[in-house]
Structure formats: structure tokens, C-alpha cells
Amino acid sequence: MKKFRVAFILMMALALLASACGDDSSDDDATAAAEAAAAAAAADAAAAQTQADAAAEEAAAAQAALEAAQADLAATEAEAAAGDAEAQAALEEAQMKADEAAAMAEEAEMMAQEAQMALEESMMVTAPEIREAEVRMGIYPCCADLAYWQIPIELGWWDDVNITITPNQPTYHYFTASQEIVPWLQRGDGDVAQGWVPGLFGALATFGQDIPPIHFADIYVGYAILVSPDSEAKTALEFMDEGMSFPEAAKAAVEQLVGKEVHIPPHSTTQAQYSDAFFAYLDAWWEDVQEDIPALDSEGNQLVLLDREGNPALDDDGNEQPIRITTNDWRNYATPVYVDDPTIVQLSAQAGRIEFAMPYGAPTLVQMMRNGWDPLINFAMMYDNDAVSQQTAIASATVGGTGLLARRAWVEENPDLAYRVVGMANRILATLEDSDAQAELWAIEANIINEKRGLSMEPEDIGIIWDTIDPSFNWVDQEALWDLTQPSYHPATVFRTQVEKLKANGTLPATFNTQAELEEFLLAKDIYEDLRDFQHRSDALFERAMGMDLSESQQELVDHAHTHYDNYNFYDALRFLETAVLGGIVTPGLST
């Protein structure tokens, strides 16, 4: 699936927060164990092969002796038939020798068969067990980046990893509001749930660390303020058409919101206020600043504005421009009216009922735009027309996305299940980008969203959302999330600024150690690095297997490993490969 250009520009903008990270070293002990196991298996197989070869040679020699004895017997029989008494005696002797040779040949053949069986037994392997398990999982199917978990339920993919989804066996617990997700996990009612990761930042000093993300699915770049089709308000693009620069047009567009009501979902209060970036185009925004929030990288260095090439953007005097993020809030200038997305859709269908709206769900955004609502201003406009600005820097510091939240205790007790569930996420996201398969998957998502949210999404709408509003992080993209040297959305850096703002407004204590706490919170990084290691080890064993004379059972396990690998289940791919190639699982932590 082709990613939206604005999303890429966003990744480049977020790269300004990057710093270098070291590479992980391989597990030397596990490697040594693997080599030792492989050598022992090879020695056993070689010994069995030597015995089988020797037995086969003895059987061949015995067979040759039998054939010679049988030939002598035939010749002697001919002479005896002519009536020669001496030949008759020789016949009896030849018959005895032939009988002895036949017995020796039979014994040699039996020994050869036993040796061959011993050889095959030495090369016989049994598939490692994928344990049957139940996973208590919940989803809030309001949006494409949450509803995608419906896909493995309907296509039976969970059977491939022996997992049964509960508590509504064999399906998920369906939340009716996003605010239900964290309490559900906190109470221990469930194990994993897809949710908005930044929504936990305010609880990091209390219970937030108990529910960390184990996978990041996407980044939401559809942030927009919509204006109704019957409003006289102009969009920023319309002001640009009249000859204004984008900063001037954005200011003019946002000025129309001052003192007005804006309809927005209530769960927006638990998230970063992305609309701050829009209202920062007002002159009053900077005049009313009470406190600046430190915009620092992971090493505590002041972040500066970068141009599209990643170089510091200089002001008119040739100086670098520090990024400014403040404690100001858009709600100081407009009045929020809190109603959920389905209600916003219903109200938007009534002419003159509401004028401005900030829907948080991508399906709502797409449906309203299809019904004639236009973006007054959105992030796409900013990244296209004003990438090097304080406002766009604020936007970059407020973006977020969904991820798979899990009880930390569950992950620690069931690392194998965590690896399999995350592998499933990567499988789904990869298949959503497969042009031959995605139409079926879009339909599954649209159906569950329409059923649970009362919307009227078309399958093609899901494709638009993934392309332009919720660009996903497939398995290849995951590397850039955690490698700060690559231009991308980096949770470790973007989240730092968001957490610092919570410290400044008193949500988190001033003594909160942002860097250390985020490192602990982002369990998804550790899971990714483990899976990447499993993938690399599997690659090496696949290559080794190609140079081996595999038994039937070994080849069968290698074939199974290929299937798991292709489904992004690198955990079980490695388990099957180690069993096939090394004679057993040797890497620590792969036993279940």
C-alpha cells in the first residue's frame, strides 16, 4: 500500500528529534550453545551413517557370495543330472554352501536394515509444541487502526498459533468507548487491548507502567478542524487562493474559531491537544504564554527547527531556532462541546446545527468529508506549506498513534504469547498492503465499524484511511521507529516532549524522570528487538539447512518454519528451525 506523502514529510519533520543509538550485540552464549548442539547432532548422524554404510557393504558382499554359490550349485546340478556319482556328492556340498550363503545374506540384509533405521532415527525430529492458550483481548472498533484485529478472527488466523481469543470466545471484548480500555486492563479483566498509547502518559507516575505498549501500529496524521458546507467561514487553502502566504492564511482561518463552539469527542481530554498547533497561528497564542516546555532530545539537548533536508533552519540573523512548546491551550480561545464521534456525524447531517468539528476517528472524518465538510486547517496543509515553523514543530510534538497495550505481568508470565500476538499484528498490517488481498480485509474492517459504531463506511474508505490518515508501521517500518538515526516517527523522542508538558501543567510530578520512565514504558522496543533477533537467527538457519541432506522429518519442520516466518511469527519459525537443524531448541526463552 502506498503511504501518503504528508506522512513521509511528517516522518522527516520528526527526524529532528533523532540521536544515534548503538547496535545490539548477539547473544554469545546462545550462539555457542547452538554451535555445540549442531556439532553434537552432526557427530551422531555421522556415526550412524558410518554404521549404515558398513552394514550395507557387508550385505552387498554376502549377496555376491550367495550369487556365486548359486552359480556353482547350478553347474553342479547339471553334472549330477548326467549321472556322475562324484558330481552328485559335489551337488550336495554346493547345496550346503548355497544355503549357508543365503543365511548369511539374509542376516547381512537384516543388519543393514537395522543400521539404516538407526540412521533415520538419528535424523528424526519432532515438531516443537505450540501450546494451546487463551488470550483475553479487547478492541474498540471505531477506526481502521483499531478494527483491524477483526481480520484474524474472521479469517481463522489465530488457529495458526493455537490461540483462542476470549472473553467472548472465540472473539474479543468490544469496548463501546475508548475510556473503557485502560480501566479494563488495570482491573485485570483482560490481557491485551489496542488503544491510544499517549493516553497513558498522565498515569505513568502511578499505574501506567503496568500497562505498557508492546507494539505500535500506526501514526495518526488526519488531525483537522472541519467546517460545515453551509458555513461562510473560509478554509486556509481558500485564503491562500486569495494570495495569502500559508502562515497568513492559517491565521485568518483560525481567527474565525475564536469565541466559537467546536464539537469534539470527550476522550480528547486524555490526549495531547493537537489543535494547539492550529491555534498557535494566532498572535495571542504567543502573547499569552505562561511557561515554555523543554523541547529536548534523549540526551537533554535543546531541539531546533530543521529544514526538509534535516539541517538546522536559520532565522534572518543566521541563528538556529529553538523549538518552542508552551503550556498554552486552544481551549482558551474556543469553546469545546464534548460529544462522541457518532453524535458529531448525526449533528453534522442537520443543516445549520453545528459549524465546526474536530472528529477524532478517521472513519468519522472520511464520512463527514464525503458529506461536504472541508478541513478548515489540518496537519497535511501545515506539512505541505509550512514545514519549518514553530506551529509545525508543535504538531510534530503532539502526534501519536495506536498500539497494543498489555499488562506487564501477563507479558512477563507469557512471553511466547506476547511474541505470537505481536507477530499477528505484523501479519495483518503486511496483508493490508497486499493489493491482491486488501479488498477483503477492508470489507471486514468496514463491516465491524459500521456494526459497532452505526456508520456507513465503504471498504474503499478503509483503504483511504490507511493511505492518507493512519499510515501503518509494517514490519520493515518498525526498525525506523526505534533507530533514531533514521527519519521517522520516533516514540522515544516525541513522547518525551508530551510528558514534559504534563510535568509542566502538574499532571505529573516535577521530579518525574522522563527519560528513565519512558525507556521502561516502551516495552514495544524490547519486543521488536527480540523478534528481530529471532528473524536474523532464522535467516542463518535457513541458509544452513539448504546445505544439509535433510531427513523427511527435518524437511517437514523447515517447511513449517517457512510458513511461520512468512506470517511474521519469527518466534516459532526459530523454534522449528533449531529443532530441525540443531536437533533441539537451544536459544534461551524458546521452550514454549
ROLUM-76297 format. One line per 5 residues: their letters; for each residue z, y, x of C-alpha. Coordinates in steps of 0.1 Angstrom, whole numbers. Layout:
N
A) Z,Y,X | ...
***
This chain:
592
MKKFR) 0,0,0 | -9,34,13 | 20,57,19 | 19,93,6 | 11,119,32
VAFIL) 41,140,23 | 63,111,30 | 49,109,65 | 54,146,70 | 90,141,59
MMALA) 94,114,85 | 81,138,111 | 105,165,100 | 134,141,101 | 125,132,136
LLASA) 140,165,147 | 173,147,143 | 164,119,167 | 181,109,200 | 174,79,222
CGDDS) 192,46,217 | 195,17,241 | 177,-17,235 | 198,-47,225 | 201,-74,251
SDDDA) 196,-111,241 | 224,-135,236 | 226,-151,271 | 250,-178,261 | 229,-188,231
TAAAE) 197,-189,252 | 214,-211,278 | 226,-234,251 | 191,-236,237 | 176,-244,271
AAAAA) 202,-271,277 | 197,-287,243 | 159,-286,248 | 162,-303,283 | 185,-330,269
AAADA) 162,-337,240 | 132,-338,263 | 151,-363,286 | 160,-386,258 | 124,-385,245
AAAQT) 111,-392,280 | 134,-422,284 | 124,-436,251 | 87,-431,259 | 91,-449,292
QADAA) 107,-479,275 | 80,-479,249 | 52,-477,275 | 68,-506,295 | 72,-528,264
AEEAA) 36,-521,254 | 24,-532,289 | 43,-564,286 | 29,-571,252 | -6,-565,265
AAQAA) -1,-589,294 | 13,-615,271 | -16,-611,248 | -40,-615,277 | -22,-647,288
LEAAQ) -24,-660,252 | -61,-654,251 | -66,-672,285 | -46,-702,273 | -65,-703,241
ADLAA) -98,-704,260 | -85,-732,282 | -74,-751,251 | -109,-747,235 | -126,-761,267
TEAEA) -102,-790,269 | -107,-798,233 | -145,-801,239 | -139,-825,268 | -114,-846,248
AAGDA) -139,-849,220 | -163,-866,244 | -138,-894,248 | -125,-887,283 | -89,-901,284
EAQAA) -79,-878,312 | -92,-848,292 | -71,-860,262 | -40,-856,284 | -51,-822,296
LEEAQ) -56,-812,260 | -20,-819,252 | -9,-799,282 | -32,-770,272 | -19,-770,237
MKADE) 16,-768,250 | 7,-738,272 | -11,-721,244 | 19,-725,221 | 42,-711,249
AAAMA) 18,-681,254 | 17,-674,217 | 55,-674,215 | 57,-651,245 | 31,-628,229
EEAEM) 49,-627,197 | 82,-619,214 | 65,-591,235 | 50,-576,204 | 84,-575,187
MAQEA) 99,-558,218 | 70,-533,218 | 76,-525,181 | 113,-521,187 | 106,-497,216
QMALE) 82,-477,195 | 107,-475,167 | 133,-463,193 | 108,-437,205 | 101,-424,170
ESMMV) 138,-424,162 | 145,-403,193 | 119,-378,180 | 130,-379,143 | 147,-348,130
TAPEI) 163,-340,96 | 158,-306,79 | 189,-284,80 | 206,-279,47 | 201,-246,28
REAEV) 233,-247,8 | 233,-241,-29 | 251,-208,-37 | 257,-183,-64 | 254,-146,-57
RMGIY) 268,-121,-82 | 243,-93,-82 | 237,-62,-103 | 209,-38,-108 | 203,-6,-126
PCCAD) 166,-9,-137 | 159,28,-142 | 134,32,-114 | 109,13,-93 | 132,12,-63
LAYWQ) 159,-4,-83 | 140,-26,-108 | 120,-44,-80 | 148,-70,-79 | 134,-83,-113
IPIEL) 104,-97,-94 | 121,-127,-77 | 139,-136,-109 | 106,-138,-129 | 86,-155,-101
GWWDD) 113,-180,-91 | 116,-169,-56 | 154,-173,-55 | 148,-211,-57 | 132,-209,-22
VNITI) 166,-201,-7 | 187,-222,-31 | 204,-191,-46 | 214,-188,-83 | 219,-153,-95
TPNQP) 250,-146,-116 | 270,-134,-136 | 243,-136,-163 | 230,-169,-149 | 202,-170,-140
TYHYF) 198,-132,-139 | 216,-101,-129 | 243,-79,-144 | 223,-49,-157 | 241,-16,-154
TASQE) 235,10,-181 | 243,39,-158 | 244,44,-121 | 280,54,-122 | 290,18,-130
IVPWL) 277,3,-98 | 304,13,-73 | 334,5,-96 | 318,-29,-103 | 317,-37,-66
QRGDG) 350,-21,-59 | 368,-43,-85 | 352,-74,-70 | 332,-82,-102 | 301,-86,-81
DVAQG) 289,-92,-45 | 258,-70,-41 | 240,-43,-61 | 211,-19,-54 | 224,16,-55
WVPGL) 221,52,-42 | 237,50,-7 | 247,87,-3 | 267,83,-35 | 294,66,-14
FGALA) 299,93,12 | 327,110,-8 | 347,78,-7 | 343,70,30 | 379,80,37
TFGQD) 392,56,10 | 373,26,-2 | 337,35,8 | 338,14,39 | 345,-17,18
IPPIH) 310,-14,1 | 285,-7,29 | 247,-8,27 | 231,-40,41 | 195,-29,36
FADIY) 176,3,30 | 147,1,6 | 131,35,4 | 133,72,6 | 130,94,-25
VGYAI) 106,123,-19 | 99,132,-56 | 126,159,-58 | 113,185,-82 | 122,211,-108
LVSPD) 98,207,-137 | 87,234,-161 | 76,227,-197 | 40,231,-207 | 48,258,-233
SEAKT) 68,280,-208 | 55,312,-194 | 71,305,-161 | 47,301,-132 | 48,274,-105
ALEFM) 49,282,-68 | 13,269,-65 | 2,294,-92 | 18,322,-73 | 0,311,-42
DEGMS) -33,312,-61 | -25,349,-68 | -24,355,-30 | 12,350,-21 | 23,331,10
FPEAA) 43,299,2 | 77,314,11 | 69,344,-12 | 56,321,-39 | 86,298,-37
KAAVE) 110,327,-40 | 91,341,-70 | 91,306,-87 | 129,300,-81 | 138,336,-93
QLVGK) 127,325,-127 | 155,300,-128 | 183,324,-121 | 207,325,-151 | 187,298,-170
EVHIP) 197,263,-182 | 184,234,-162 | 187,199,-177 | 198,173,-151 | 214,138,-152
PHSTT) 252,137,-148 | 251,114,-118 | 236,142,-98 | 271,155,-92 | 278,125,-69
QAQYS) 247,131,-48 | 236,157,-23 | 224,187,-42 | 187,186,-32 | 180,217,-53
DAFFA) 199,237,-27 | 167,236,-7 | 148,253,-36 | 174,280,-43 | 176,288,-5
YLDAW) 144,307,-10 | 165,333,-29 | 176,363,-8 | 210,360,-24 | 214,325,-10
WEDVQ) 219,337,25 | 238,368,15 | 264,347,-4 | 270,322,25 | 307,314,28
EDIPA) 305,288,55 | 279,272,77 | 279,234,81 | 273,220,116 | 239,205,119
LDSEG) 244,183,149 | 227,152,163 | 246,120,171 | 258,134,204 | 271,166,189
NQLVL) 242,189,200 | 230,217,177 | 198,207,159 | 169,232,159 | 138,236,138
LDREG) 109,216,151 | 72,222,146 | 48,195,134 | 43,183,170 | 81,178,174
NPALD) 86,208,197 | 112,235,190 | 99,262,167 | 105,296,183 | 112,329,165
DDGNE) 94,361,171 | 115,368,202 | 107,333,216 | 141,318,209 | 149,284,194
QPIRI) 161,285,158 | 193,266,150 | 192,248,116 | 215,264,91 | 231,244,63
TTNDW) 257,261,42 | 284,255,16 | 264,274,-10 | 254,256,-42 | 224,260,-65
RNYAT) 248,259,-95 | 260,294,-85 | 226,307,-97 | 216,285,-126 | 234,266,-153
PVYVD) 232,228,-153 | 231,209,-186 | 241,173,-180 | 221,147,-200 | 207,114,-188
DPTIV) 170,109,-180 | 160,92,-213 | 175,121,-232 | 156,146,-210 | 124,127,-219
QLSAQ) 133,129,-256 | 141,166,-254 | 110,174,-234 | 89,160,-262 | 101,187,-286
AGRIE) 82,219,-281 | 104,248,-270 | 135,226,-269 | 140,228,-231 | 122,248,-204
FAMPY) 134,235,-170 | 145,200,-160 | 154,181,-128 | 150,144,-137 | 164,121,-110
GAPTL) 145,89,-120 | 109,86,-107 | 97,69,-140 | 110,99,-159 | 93,123,-135
VQMMR) 60,105,-138 | 62,102,-176 | 70,139,-180 | 42,150,-157 | 19,128,-177
NGWDP) 30,147,-208 | 21,180,-193 | 52,191,-174 | 44,206,-140 | 65,209,-108
LINFA) 78,245,-106 | 85,236,-70 | 90,203,-52 | 96,189,-17 | 59,180,-14
MMYDN) 49,216,-16 | 75,225,10 | 64,199,35 | 28,208,30 | 31,245,32
DAVSQ) 64,254,48 | 74,225,71 | 91,247,97 | 117,266,77 | 154,266,70
QTAIA) 147,256,35 | 127,225,45 | 155,217,70 | 180,218,41 | 156,195,22
SATVG) 155,170,51 | 193,170,53 | 197,162,16 | 172,134,11 | 183,98,6
GTGLL) 173,66,-9 | 184,34,-24 | 199,4,-6 | 216,-29,-12 | 253,-23,-13
ARRAW) 276,-53,-7 | 313,-60,-5 | 320,-61,32 | 344,-91,26 | 316,-110,10
VEENP) 292,-104,39 | 318,-115,64 | 325,-146,45 | 288,-154,37 | 266,-140,65
DLAYR) 240,-166,57 | 237,-154,21 | 235,-118,33 | 206,-127,56 | 188,-145,28
VVGMA) 193,-117,3 | 181,-91,28 | 151,-113,36 | 143,-114,-1 | 142,-76,-2
NRILA) 118,-76,27 | 96,-102,10 | 95,-82,-23 | 86,-49,-5 | 59,-66,15
TLEDS) 43,-82,-16 | 44,-49,-34 | 20,-37,-7 | -3,-67,-11 | -34,-54,-31
DAQAE) -40,-89,-44 | -5,-94,-58 | 9,-59,-66 | -6,-56,-101 | 15,-85,-113
LWAIE) 46,-71,-96 | 41,-36,-110 | 39,-51,-145 | 72,-69,-140 | 89,-37,-130
ANIIN) 73,-16,-158 | 84,-41,-184 | 121,-43,-173 | 123,-5,-170 | 108,0,-205
EKRGL) 131,-26,-219 | 163,-13,-204 | 155,25,-204 | 134,30,-235 | 105,44,-216
SMEPE) 68,37,-218 | 57,31,-182 | 24,16,-174 | 20,-8,-145 | -1,17,-127
DIGII) 28,42,-130 | 48,19,-108 | 21,20,-82 | 21,58,-82 | 58,59,-78
WDTID) 58,36,-47 | 29,56,-33 | 40,91,-38 | 76,93,-49 | 95,63,-35
PSFNW) 77,52,-3 | 93,20,7 | 106,7,41 | 89,-27,46 | 100,-50,75
VDQEA) 79,-31,101 | 92,2,89 | 128,-9,93 | 126,-7,131 | 119,31,129
LWDLT) 149,36,107 | 172,27,135 | 152,36,166 | 159,73,169 | 130,77,194
QPSYH) 105,70,166 | 95,97,140 | 111,85,107 | 139,90,82 | 170,82,103
PATVF) 200,75,81 | 224,78,110 | 214,114,116 | 205,127,81 | 238,112,67
RTQVE) 258,129,94 | 248,164,80 | 256,153,44 | 290,140,54 | 298,172,74
KLKAN) 291,192,42 | 316,170,23 | 341,178,50 | 334,215,47 | 340,216,9
GTLPA) 371,195,11 | 358,162,-4 | 366,145,30 | 394,155,53 | 386,178,81
TFNTQ) 399,152,106 | 373,126,93 | 355,112,123 | 319,114,110 | 302,96,139
AELEE) 325,66,141 | 328,62,104 | 290,62,98 | 285,37,126 | 309,14,108
FLLAK) 294,21,74 | 258,15,82 | 261,-23,82 | 224,-24,74 | 217,-17,111
DIYED) 236,-47,123 | 219,-70,97 | 185,-57,107 | 192,-63,144 | 204,-98,137
LRDFQ) 172,-106,117 | 150,-90,143 | 167,-113,169 | 161,-143,147 | 125,-133,144
HRSDA) 120,-130,181 | 137,-163,188 | 115,-179,161 | 84,-165,178 | 93,-181,211
LFERA) 100,-215,195 | 67,-214,175 | 49,-209,208 | 69,-238,224 | 61,-261,195
MGMDL) 24,-255,200 | 26,-271,234 | 45,-302,222 | 34,-336,209 | 55,-334,178
SESQQ) 65,-363,156 | 57,-362,119 | 92,-351,110 | 92,-324,137 | 59,-310,124
ELVDH) 72,-310,89 | 101,-288,99 | 78,-265,118 | 57,-261,87 | 88,-253,67
AHTHY) 98,-228,93 | 64,-211,89 | 70,-208,52 | 104,-192,56 | 91,-169,83
DNYNF) 62,-157,61 | 87,-150,34 | 108,-129,58 | 136,-154,58 | 139,-153,96
YDALR) 174,-168,94 | 163,-202,80 | 130,-201,100 | 150,-202,132 | 173,-229,119
FLETA) 144,-252,111 | 127,-244,144 | 157,-251,165 | 162,-284,147 | 125,-294,152
VLGGI) 121,-282,188 | 155,-283,203 | 169,-313,183 | 195,-293,165 | 208,-258,157
VTPGL) 222,-241,189 | 223,-204,181 | 258,-194,170 | 262,-185,134 | 232,-205,121
ST) 251,-236,109 | 249,-229,71
***
